[in-house]
Amino acid sequence: MILLHKPSGTERLLRGHHGDPSGGIISPDERWAICGGKGVELHFIADHLSREFLENSDIHAMRWESPQGVRILVDPWSDQNVTWRLDIESLHLTKICDGPDLRTKPYRED
């Protein structure tokens, strides 16, 4: 994953990502960045530190909730369809709920 600083044009290689990325979020204060795909990678930008979560899960979507939280949806078309919340400060992953269960419904890009 490459992080691009648009004003200066500088690039920084954070780390290789397993599989195709499904999305990413950069915190409003640019302290951390998170990327989902095959698992989730959290990068603390200034500290050059990173952590991996849900390594064997196919991440479908992520949503910023607060400066300290991100909601993560694991593939709703699989039998592992779970919604998680990652607390950025404590690095604690909490299961929010199962589903939505879309295994019997056609795949849609929304």
C-alpha positions as CSV (number, residue, x, y, z in Angstrom):
1,M,0.0,0.0,0.0
2,I,1.3,3.4,-0.9
3,L,0.3,6.5,0.9
4,L,0.4,9.7,-1.2
5,H,0.8,13.1,0.3
6,K,-1.1,15.2,-2.3
7,P,0.2,18.7,-1.6
8,S,3.9,17.6,-1.9
9,G,3.5,14.6,-4.2
10,T,5.6,12.5,-1.9
11,E,4.9,8.8,-1.6
12,R,5.5,6.4,1.2
13,L,5.3,2.6,0.9
14,L,3.5,1.3,4.0
15,R,3.5,-2.4,3.3
16,G,2.3,-5.0,0.9
17,H,-1.4,-5.9,1.0
18,H,-2.6,-9.5,0.6
19,G,-5.2,-9.7,-2.2
20,D,-7.1,-6.9,-3.8
21,P,-7.9,-3.9,-1.5
22,S,-11.6,-3.3,-1.0
23,G,-11.2,0.1,0.5
24,G,-9.3,2.4,2.8
25,I,-9.8,5.2,5.3
26,I,-7.3,7.9,6.4
27,S,-8.2,9.5,9.8
28,P,-9.1,13.2,9.6
29,D,-5.9,14.1,11.5
30,E,-3.9,11.9,9.2
31,R,-2.5,10.0,12.3
32,W,-3.6,6.5,10.9
33,A,-4.7,4.8,7.8
34,I,-6.6,1.5,7.4
35,C,-6.9,-0.7,4.4
36,G,-9.2,-3.7,3.9
37,G,-9.2,-6.6,1.4
38,K,-8.0,-10.0,2.6
39,G,-7.9,-8.9,6.2
40,V,-7.4,-5.4,7.6
41,E,-4.2,-3.5,8.0
42,L,-4.0,-0.5,10.3
43,H,-1.0,1.9,9.9
44,F,0.1,4.5,12.4
45,I,1.6,6.9,9.9
46,A,4.1,9.0,11.9
47,D,5.2,6.0,14.0
48,H,5.8,3.7,11.1
49,L,3.9,1.0,13.0
50,S,1.2,-1.4,11.6
51,R,-1.1,-4.1,12.8
52,E,-3.2,-6.8,11.1
53,F,-6.7,-7.9,12.0
54,L,-9.1,-10.5,10.6
55,E,-6.3,-11.9,8.4
56,N,-8.4,-14.7,6.8
57,S,-11.5,-12.6,6.2
58,D,-12.7,-11.0,3.0
59,I,-13.5,-7.4,3.9
60,H,-16.4,-6.0,2.0
61,A,-16.7,-2.5,3.4
62,M,-15.4,-0.2,6.2
63,R,-16.9,3.0,7.7
64,W,-15.3,5.7,9.9
65,E,-17.3,6.0,13.1
66,S,-15.2,8.4,15.2
67,P,-11.6,9.4,15.6
68,Q,-11.1,6.2,17.5
69,G,-13.4,3.7,15.7
70,V,-13.9,2.0,12.4
71,R,-16.8,-0.4,11.5
72,I,-15.8,-3.3,9.4
73,L,-18.2,-5.6,7.4
74,V,-16.9,-9.0,6.5
75,D,-18.2,-10.5,3.2
76,P,-22.0,-10.6,3.7
77,W,-22.3,-13.3,0.9
78,S,-20.2,-15.8,2.9
79,D,-20.9,-17.8,6.0
80,Q,-18.5,-15.5,7.9
81,N,-20.7,-12.5,7.5
82,V,-20.0,-10.4,10.6
83,T,-19.8,-6.7,11.4
84,W,-16.9,-5.6,13.7
85,R,-15.8,-2.4,15.4
86,L,-12.1,-1.7,15.7
87,D,-11.1,0.7,18.4
88,I,-8.0,2.5,17.1
89,E,-6.6,3.6,20.5
90,S,-6.9,0.2,22.3
91,L,-6.6,-2.0,19.2
92,H,-9.6,-3.9,20.5
93,L,-11.8,-5.6,18.0
94,T,-15.5,-6.1,19.1
95,K,-18.1,-8.1,17.2
96,I,-21.1,-5.8,16.7
97,C,-23.5,-8.3,15.1
98,D,-23.9,-11.2,12.6
99,G,-24.9,-10.4,9.1
100,P,-26.4,-9.1,7.1
101,D,-26.9,-12.5,5.6
102,L,-27.0,-12.1,1.8
103,R,-25.9,-15.6,0.9
104,T,-29.2,-16.3,-0.9
105,K,-29.3,-12.9,-2.7
106,P,-27.4,-11.9,-5.9
107,Y,-24.2,-9.9,-5.5
108,R,-24.6,-6.1,-5.9
109,E,-22.0,-3.3,-5.9
110,D,-23.8,-1.0,-3.5
